Amino acid sequence: MKLTVYIPCYNAAHTIEASIRAVLDQTHPPDELLIIDDGSKDNSVELASRYPVRVIRHEKNKGLAAARNTAFANAAHPLVGAIDADVIPESTWLEHLLARFDDPRVAGAGGRLIEAHRSKIADAWRAANMSQDLGLEEIVIEHPSHRRLGGFGTIFRKDAVLAAGGYNENYRTNFEDVDLCERLLAAGHKLVFEPRAIAFHQRRDSIRSVIRTSWNWDFYFHYFRGGYNRIGLKLLYNFRSSRALVWSHLRARRFSFLLVDLPLPWILSSMDLRYHFSPSRLPQFAAPEGQSNIYVPRPFRRVAGGGPPVIFL
């Protein structure tokens, strides 16, 4: 079965060429390689155009979900793979993922993402606390599993994705991959995590940028649990969860991680407040009963059904 691979790109001049070369050098190279440029301001397009690729440009930045939809709308083949512009896959990455599509119920397959840079504190903290690697064992994902495939290195059946409605562009740059996986699983498809398909993340962070990335990463986790309905409790949660991280890293003797842990709740809280008072704030989401309990300190939590507070000893 023929395969299109696309690389969504936004100001990725430092890494785009290495990613392109890694895709072209696969043991099973793609039949088509698309570069979806999402309004880059740097010379990403100029660099990508040196290779045998087809470049499709957005005149302005629309977000990662829109770039993915553009790729599926323009892909010439029934299987559509994706690799991020700051990710370098091993040469057998596509070969291992393609083997999973012998099963007609498999709508998508993805592999491991390993952080390539860990020498700096922020990068090591990201690798330890924001890992996107599901491990060393194969995982077959079916409804109602909570497992999902990340968007950084996957192959999906084009017809299954289009039948599911494509990527939800309201999510722009986060959660669009999780949301699509949920709809594919609900439609009766299977997803597979293939640990032999390995790719290396080339991202480098500062302490401030890794905390900002953490906020973006977790935004929809908190939104769908009603975290932004009571902003005071959300701010309190930032400090409670940071305290847990501090103790965890102290016990593990990862003392350097405190340089991220200690400013973490302050920066997260400033971003929460900026979002809370933003005119583009999303409508409040009525979280399912019990899910917003995580924002309430344990002694004050209510039992399901609105009963009196339960004291946790």
N, C-alpha and C positions, 0 to 999 in steps of 0.2 A: 504494500500500500504506500502511495507516494506521500511525501511529507513536506510541508512548509514550516520553516522556523522563522520567528520574528524576534527582534531585539527592540524593546521600547527604549527610547533615548531622550533624555533631557539634560543638556549641558554635561555630557559625559565624555568630553574630549580626552580626559586623562586615561580612560579605560576602554573606550569603545573599540579601538583597533585590536587589542588583545582578545576581547570577547569575540569579535568577528573571526579572527584567525583561528581561535579554538573551535568554533562551530564548523568552519570550512575544513578543518583538519580531522574531523571525526572519522572513525572507522566505517561508519555508515553516514556519509554526509547528506544534508538535506537536498531535496530536489529544487528548493527555492529558499532564498534568504531575504527577508524583508527587514528594513530598518524603519521603524515608525518614529519619526522625529516630532516630539511634542513641543514645538516652538522654541527650540534651543537658541540661546543668544551667543554661544561660543562657536567654534569651528567643527563641531561634531559631524555635521553633514559633509563638509569638505573632506574630512578624514575618512568617513565611511564610504564616500563615493570612489575611493581608490580601489575598492574591492568589488568582486562580482556579486553585487547586491542590488535590490530595488529599493530606493529610498522614497518613502511617502511622508510628506510633511504636513503638520498642522500649522496654520498661520499664527496661532497663539496657543499658549499652554492650556490644555483641556483636562489634564490629569491622566494618571496611569490607566484607569478603567476605560477612558475614551480611546487611549492608544491601543489597548487590547482589542476593543471592538473594531477599530480601524483595521487591525491586522486580520481579524476573522472575516471582515467584509471583503478584504482584498486577497486572501489566501487562495491559491489555485488548487490546493490539494485537500483530501479528506481528513488528514491528520495535521494538526497545527501545534507546533512546539514553541516554547518561549524560554528565553534566557535573559536575565537582566544585564544591563550594559556594564555593570560593575562585578560581573560573575564570570569566572573562567571554568568551563566544564572539562573534566578529563576526556581523553580521546574516545572512550567507549561509552560515554554518557548516553548518546542517542541510541546506540545499539542495545543497551540494556533496557531502556524505556520502551523501545519499539516492540521488543519481544513480548511485552505484556498485553499487546492488542490482539493476540491470537484468540483471546476470550472476547466474544462479541458483546458481553455485558460490561466490559471495562470501558468507561468513557474517558478516563484520565489516569495518567501515571506521573509520578514525580519522584525525585531522589533526594539525596543528602545535600545539605549546604553547610560547608565547613568554613569557619572564619580563618582567612589566610594570615591576618595580622593580629598579633596578641602581645607584642612587646610593650606597647604604650598602655597606660592604665585604663583609659577609656575603651580601647579596643578589647582588652582582656575582660573588662567588666561587661561589655556587650556580649562577648562570647559566652560568659558564665551565666548571665541573667536574661539574655534575649535570644537564646539559641533557637534556630529554625531547623535543627537537625533532629529527625525522629528516631535516630539510632541505627543499630546494626542488623535489625531483624526486619524481614518483609512484613508489611501490614496490608491486609485486604480490608478496605473500608466499605461498609455497607450501612444503610439506615438501620437503626438510629445511632450509630457510632458518633462520638464527639470529635473524632479525628478529622483533620482536613489537610489538603495539600497546599503548600505555599505557592505563590505565583512566580517565584524566581527561576524555576527550572522544571517545566512540565510539558507534557504532550496531552492534548485533548482531541476527541473526535469533533470535527467542525459541526456536523449535523446535530450532535447532542447539545453543544453549547448554544447554537442558534435556536434550537427548539426550546431551550430553557430561558431564552430571552437575552442571551449575552450577558455582559458585565453591567452591573448597575452603576451608572456614571455619577450618581449622587455620592458615592463613596470616594470618588476621585483617586486617592493614592493609598488608601488603607482599607482593609476588610473586603475589598472587591473580590479577592480570591476565595476567602472564606464563604462569602455569600453565594458565589457561583457553585462551589462545592456542595453547599447545603441544598441548593435547588436540584442539582444533578442527582444527589442521593435520594431526595424526596421523590424524584421521578423514576426511581428503581434501578439506577445505574450503579456500577461499582467503581471505586477508585483504588489505586494500588500505590503504596509506597515501596519503591525498589531501592534498597540500600546500596546496590552495586553501582548505581548511577550517581556519581559524585561530582560536585562542583565546588569551587572555592570563591568565597565572597572577598572582594578586594577593598571593601569600604574601610576608611580610616576616620576616626572620630576624635574630637576634643571632649573634655568633660561636659561642657555646655551643650554641644551638639548631640552627644549620646543621650543626655537627659531629654532634650527636645524630641529626639527620635522615640524615646520611651513614651513620652506623652502621646505622640501621634499613634504609636503602636497600640496603646491601651485605650484610646479614646472611645471606640465603639463597645469595648468590654464594659466601660463605665456607663456609657449612654444607654445601652439596652438593659442595664440593671437599675436605671433610675438614679445614677450617681449625680447627675447634674440637676435633679429636681430640688435637692436641698444642698445648696452649695457649701454651707457651713460644715455639714457632715462629710462632704467630699474632701474639703481641706483637712479636716481632722483625720480622715482615712490616709491622706498622703503622709502625715507624720507617724501614724500608727504603723503603716506598712514599711516606712523607712526605718523605724526602730527595729522591726523584725529583721530587716536586711542587715542592719548594723550588727545585731547579736549573732546572726548566722555567719557573717564574714569574720567576726572576732573569733568565734568558735573554730572556724576553718583556718584561722591565722592568715587570712587574706587582708592584712592591715592596709595595704595600698588602696583597696576598694573603698575605704572610708572617705577618700577624696572625692568619690562620686556619691556615696551614700549620704553624706552630711549636707551638701547643698541640694540634694535631690528633692526633698519635700518643699523647699522654698521656691525652687524654679518651677516645679509642677504646679504649685499653688498659684504662682503669678500667671502661669498660662491658663489655669482653670478660671481665674478671675477675669482675665482678658477675654476668654471665650464667653463667660457668663454675661458680660456686659456688651458683647458684640451684637450689632444689628443683624448679623448673619447666623445667630444662634438658632439651632434646630428646635422644632417644637418639642415640648416635654414628652417623654416616652413613659407610658404606664407599664412599669416592669411587672412581670409575673410575681405573684405573692411569694414572699420569702426571699427573692433574689436581692432586694435592696438591704437585707439584713446585714450584709458585710460592712456597711457604712456606719452602723450603730455599734458602739462598744458593747461587748458581750453582756454586762450586767443589765443593760437597758433594752435588749432585744425583745421583741414580742414573738410569741409563738404563732404558727400558721392559724389563720382564722380570726386574728385580731384579739387574742387572749391577753392576759396580763403579762407583764415582763417576766422573763425567766432568768433566774440567777444562775450563772455558770460558775462553778467553783473550780 
